[in-house]
């Protein structure tokens, strides 16, 4: 059974492939725009973790999906981080004696 990270990469690859096809971009054209081989593009679209992050980001930019990628780790959408911050808040605030 694949690990969660592997499943996420596979889904991301499938989604990028679908976005490319919806835009009518052939694999040879997309690979040329990415400055990679068609084999590398196919590996990206299969979710291969060895494909460079720069290739993934460039593909998102070409497909006009870069705004989503830019907000991937935005603090406002980090549910776990927000939950941890909330747990760290003190239960009571004591007035300091002067």
N, C-alpha and C positions, 0 to 999 in steps of 0.2 A: 504494500500500500504506500503510495507516494506521501511524502511529508507535506505539511501545509505550504511551505515555501515553494516546493516543486509544483504543487497544484496551482498556486497563485501565478507562477511564471508561465505555466501551460495556458492558463486562462488569458493572461496578458498577451501571450503570443497569438492565441486564436483570435482575440479581440482586435489586435493590430492587423492580422491577415484579413479579417472581415472588413475593417475600416478601409484597408487598401483596395479590396475588391469593390466595395461600395463606391469608391471614388474612381473606379475604372482604371487603376494604375497597374500595369503589367509588372510581373516580378522582375523582368530585366530592367525596366525603367526605374522601379523603386530601388533596386540594387545599385544602379548607376547614380541615382540621387544620393544614396547613402555612402557612395564610394567603397562598396563592399562587393563581394562575389554573390551570385545568386544562391550558392550554397550557404553562405553566412546569413542571407535573408531568410532562407528556409529554416535554418537553425533558430533564428530569432523568433519566427512565427510558430515554431514548435515549442518554444519556451526553454531552449537550451541555456543553462546558467553560465556557460563559458563565453557567450557573446558579450562584447564590451558594453558597458553601461552607456558610453557615448553613442553607440549605434542605436540603442533603444531610445535615448533622448532625441536623437536626430530624427528617427522614424516618427516619434510622436510629434515633432515639430513639422515635418513634411505633411503629416496627416491632420495638422491643425488641432492636435490634442495636447499640446504642450502646457496649456493653462491648467489642465487637470493634474499633469505630472508635477508642475511647479508647486501645487498645493498638497502634494502627497503627504508630507510630514508637517503640515501647518499646525502650530500649537492649538489653534481653535478647534481643529477637528480630531485631536488626539484624545479620544475618550478615556483611555487608560491613564494618560498623564493627568488629565483633569480630575479623574477619580482619585488618583494618588495625592494630588494637591489638596483635594477636599479632605481626605483622611488625615493629612498632616496638620490641618487647622486645629488650634487649641479648642477644647470644649468650653473653656471659660477664659475670660480676659480679666486679669487682676490689675487693679489700679496700682501704680507704683507709689510707694511712700516717699515723700520728699521731706 
